[in-house]
Amino acid sequence: VDPLNKALDVLRVAYPAWRVNVSERDPEQEIRAAMADNLRKVIARCQKDQSQENLNELTAALLSTALIFPAQRPDQQPQNANANEVHLQFAKARSKDQQKSYFLAFTDRAQMMKWRQMGCVELDFKDYSELVLQSQDEGLLIDPYVGANMFLTRDMLKGLQAQYEIMNGILTAAADFAEKGEAPF
């Protein structure tokens, strides 16, 4: 990084009209990028081989990786909107007969930008499973048009949600034991 910064300093002096800004990813961004990359790799493996090991790894990756949902604010706020609420319109895909709709989600912003440049929100599993299950939509498409094009039905999301609740319960119990200084066994 230091040689790059020195080279940029030389450019700034030689060309003062240029605005050269460099930013480094923080560790959290690095972790999110690695998790998104891992999810894409696991999806690809599952599409080739649906072994139990690959499906277990896919479940773990889906439960731990936040997804990017294309979204924008509507032109007008709903009339019954609370001042503290933010309303968003999410991008969706429709079936050929227009009878079914699906939320679109991407493993990271770069994947979404391959499809379309628009606003987005990052949602973890708990938030996006509730969003989809409370809607009338059929499910969720991950990396549509640009990658895996993986489909999660409402039933699949319900199954993942049950596993999430179990894991969350185990982690909460372990944290409680650790906080009390007790051994869980």
N, C-alpha and C positions, 0 to 999 in steps of 0.2 A: 504494500500500500504506500509506503514512504516514497519509493521511486516514482510512482504514479503521481503522488501529490507534488513532488518536485517538478516533474514535467508539466503539470498543470500550472504551477506557479510561473514557470518560464513562459508558457502560452499567455497567461494573464498579463505579464509585463510586456511581452512582444505585441499583443493585440488587446489593448485595454478596452476597446469597444465590445469585445466578446464577453458574454456573461456565461462563465463556466461554473456550474454548480455540480458538486459531487456529493452524493449521500451514500452512506453505508447502511446495509441492512442491519437492523438490530437483531439480537439473538432470537427474539420471539418470531420475527419474520422468517428467519432461517429455518426455525423449527416448523412453521406452518408450510413453508415451501417444500421441505423434506417430507412432511406428512401427505401433502397433496400429490407429490411425485410417487410416494409409496402407494397411495390409493389407486393411482392410474396403473401402476405395475400389477397390483393385486387384481384389479378388474380384468386386465389383459390375461393374466394367468387363469382366472376363473372362466373366462370366455373360451379358453382352449381346453381346460381340464377342470371339471367341477368336482374334484375330489373333496372329501370332508375337510382335509387339512387346508386346502385353498379357500373353501367356504368359511371356515372358522377364521382364517386370516382376513377375509373380506368383511366379515361381521365386525371384527375388532377395528379394522381400518375405518369402516363407516361410522362406528360409534365414537371414534376419537378424532375424526377429521372434520373440521368445519367446511361447509360448502358455500360457494358464492352464488347468490340468487340475483339475476337481473331484475331491477326494480326502479320505479320512478314515482315521484309524487304526482298525484292526479292534478289536473288543472284547477279543480275546485275541491275544497274540503267538503266532506259530507255534512249535511245540515245538522245532524245530531252529534257532531264530533266534539269531544272534550278538548279544551285548549292545550292540554298537555300531551295529547295523543298525536302520533304521527301516522298518517295513512299512506300506504304504498300500493301501487299497482305492480303486480309481479308479471314477468313475461311468462307466457304459457304457449304450449303447442296444442294443436287440435288434431283429432283424427280426420281422415279423409272425408268421412261423412259428417263431420262437425259435431258429432254427438258426444264425444269425450274430450276432456282437456287434461293436460299434464303440466305440472310445474317444471320449469327448466332450472337446472343447477349445474354449476361448474366446479371442478376441483380447485381452480384458482383463477385469479383475475386474467392472467395471460391466456388461459383457455377461453374465457368468456370474450376477451377482446378479439380472438380469432373469429368469433361468430358475429359480434356486434359491439360497438362502443356505446355504452350507456351506463347509467348509475347502477349501483348494486349494493347489496347488504350481505354481510357474512353471518351465517347462522350455524350454531352447533347442532348436533343431532337432536337434542331435547327440543329445541325451538323449531327446527324445520319439520320434525315428525308431527308435532302438535299443529303446526300451520297446515300441513297437507291433510292430516286426519280430520281437522275441523272444517275443511272445505268440502265442496262437492266434486272435487277433481279426482281422477282415477289413480293418480300416483305422481311419480317424479322421474324425470329423465336426467341422467347425469352425463355431462359432456356431450350433449346432442350436437349434431352437425359437424363437430370438430374432433371427436375422439371416440370414446368407448360407446357412447349412445346406450348406456346401461339404464334399464327400466326397473324401478322399484314400485310394485303395486301397493295399494293400501294394506292388503294382508301382510305383505313382506314388512312394511313399516310397523305394523302392529306387533309382529313377531320380534323385530329388532327392538321395539320400544319395551317389550317385556324383558328381553335380555339386558337392556340398558338399566331398567329398574332393579333387576337382580344385582347387577354389578355395582350400581350406585349404592345399594343397601349394604353390600359387602364392604365397599370402600368406606362408607360412613361408619359402620361398626368397627372396622379396623382403626379408623382415625379416633374414635371414641376411646377404644382400648389404649391406644398409644398416648392419648392426652391424659388418661388416668394412670399411666405407667403400669398397666396390667398386661399380662400375656393373654392373647385370645384363646389359648388352649389350656 
